[in-house]
Amino acid sequence: MLQHDVELKKFDLHTNDVLKRDFYKDRVVEACPICGSTWHIKYGFYNGIQRYKCKVCDKTFSRATNSLWSYSKKNTRTWMEFTELMTENKTLKFCAEKLKISIGTAFYWRHKILQALSRDVTPDSLSGVVHVGKVIIKENLKGCRNAEIIASATPREDIWVIGAKGQEDSMFVKPIFKHWWNRSAFDEKVYSRIEEKSYIAPYGDRYIKSVAIRHNRNKSIKVEVEYRIKYLWPNLKKWLSIFHGVASKYLQRYLSFFIIMNLDKVIDYMDLIYEKLFKGNRFIRTDEIRIANSLF
């Protein structure tokens, strides 16, 4: 008797297996994720995914080890749908209800993706006409259990976020220092990335203008306005409001997503998965997500 799969459950399971095999097919494993040794051998397949055995520590691993979805009990399709909803700036509550997952799971998934994005969105160098601006954001203690006590003891600090855009399709947007202007920190984290032959176009800050004057050696050229830097503050303010405030310890992760959404290249959620999320070892353990980033 032919059993009809009315709810297409078997079809969904088959589709998820195919998706996993496709994702892991071309993933390169260079070293053992446990001991770092490059001496390993092929050790069969599991669910169509190549496994390996390390000849040094004798541990087994596969092309799926330390990927973004490592140890996740949810299927691949659910992850893909979540990524799509995330690119549409949907709230955690909406994602949780739509995909039938808890808000806690949605929170951790969002940060797993944000952490993966934050690894390679910052350009190594900025060339051509480099537009540089700044935004000062008040420290946000969202999610901190002692937020009221901390806020009453000391006022919230100013966080300086520096934005820069060169001729290439990449942006630099990072929190650099706290309190007030710090020239040494700016030189180390921003100016060191600007090529010597480039021209700096400053926006709305006397400190950055002084850096530009010295760098440009009184040379003046006609420069088209880069609106993503000129209007960095209103754009960033609108972006952060989508998430109803972002804790300062997670700020860099959200800025990485902000950069991707403001590049010239059009990226859909499949591009995001293949190009940004699935290359290399992007896995972050759940217990590491709540650890505050050391930004300064």
C-alpha positions, 0 to 999 in steps of 0.5 A, a space after each residue: 500500500 502506498 502511504 501518502 505523505 500528506 504533510 510532506 514531512 518526509 519531503 522536508 527531511 529529504 530536502 534538509 539532508 540534501 541542503 546539508 550535503 550541498 553546504 558541506 560538499 566544498 568546505 575545506 578542512 585544513 586542520 583538526 579542530 581539537 588539536 590543530 594538527 594537519 595530519 588527518 585521514 578520511 574516515 568515511 561519511 556520516 549522512 553524506 558528509 565527509 568525516 576525518 580522523 586525526 592521526 595525532 589526537 586520534 579524534 574524529 571530526 567532519 566537514 560540519 565540525 565548527 560550522 555555524 550550525 554545529 550541534 544545532 538540533 534544528 534542521 537546515 531549512 529552519 536556519 535558512 528561514 531565520 537568516 532570511 527573516 533576519 535580513 528583513 529586520 524582523 524582531 526576535 518575537 516575530 521570528 520565534 512565532 514564525 519558526 516555532 522556536 523560543 525567543 531565547 533560541 532566536 536570540 542565540 541564533 541572531 548572535 551566532 550569525 552576527 558573530 560570524 559576520 563580524 569576522 571579515 567585514 572590516 577592510 584591511 586598507 582604505 584607499 582613494 578618497 576616504 570619507 571619515 566621520 564619527 558618531 557618539 553613542 551613549 553606553 547601553 546597559 540593556 540586558 545587564 541585571 545590575 543596570 540600574 545600580 551601575 547607572 546610578 553609581 556612574 553616568 553612562 559613558 560616551 562611545 565613539 564610533 568611527 565610520 570610514 568609506 574608501 573607493 572599494 565596496 567596503 566600510 569601516 564602522 567600529 567603536 574605537 574609544 570611550 569618553 573623549 577624543 583619543 588620538 593614539 587609539 584613532 591612529 592605531 585602529 583607523 588611520 593605520 588602515 588609510 593608505 598614504 596616497 589617499 585623500 581624507 574627506 572629514 565630516 563634522 568633527 574638528 579632530 578628524 578634520 585636523 587629521 585630514 589637514 595633516 594627511 592631505 598636506 594642504 592639498 584640496 580636491 573636489 570630492 563628491 559627498 558620501 552620504 553613508 558617512 555624512 548621515 551616519 548618525 541618523 542611519 545608525 540611529 534608525 538601524 539600532 531602533 529596529 532592535 529596540 536598543 543594543 547593549 554596548 557589549 554587543 555593539 560591534 556585532 550589530 555594526 558588522 550587520 549594519 555594514 553589510 546592509 549598507 554596501 553597494 552589492 545587493 546581498 540576499 539571504 542565500 548570498 549571506 549564508 554561502 558567502 558570509 556565514 559558511 566559509 571557514 570556522 564560524 562556530 561560537 558556543 552558546 555560553 560564549 555569546 553573553 561574554 562582553 566583547 573587549 572593544 577598547 
